[in-house]
Amino acid sequence: MRKTYEQMVSCDCGTANTLAVIGGKWKIMILYHLIDGKKRFNELMRILNSITPHTLSKDLKELEKDGLIEKHTFEIIPPKTEYSLTDKGRELECILIAINKFGEKYPIKLNE
């Protein structure tokens, strides 16, 4: 069990349980961008232009382990891998869309 889980789940709260799985700097954005369909690793790198390959790889593995996304590997040359939401991950869709709408309505204005 990851340290984040141990600390948050000890709160015995549904919100803490959810945040233990989707919390962090990038996971919500990864999930949001998978709503409209499968994405390859490099597509996600382009969309999330300031994420490092190491962080994306780590977060994808954790989201897959937690059952929110699935990895599809195609046995072709060169190998092709796509990521998509599972049914469990799709349950977050309305929340992810609401978070996006809130951010569009109240954008952060830098240098004011």
Summary of the structure (lengths in Angstrom):
residues: 112
radius of gyration: 15.3
end to end distance: 42.3
largest distance: 51.3
contacts: 265
relative contact order: 0.13
helix: 54%
strand: 12%
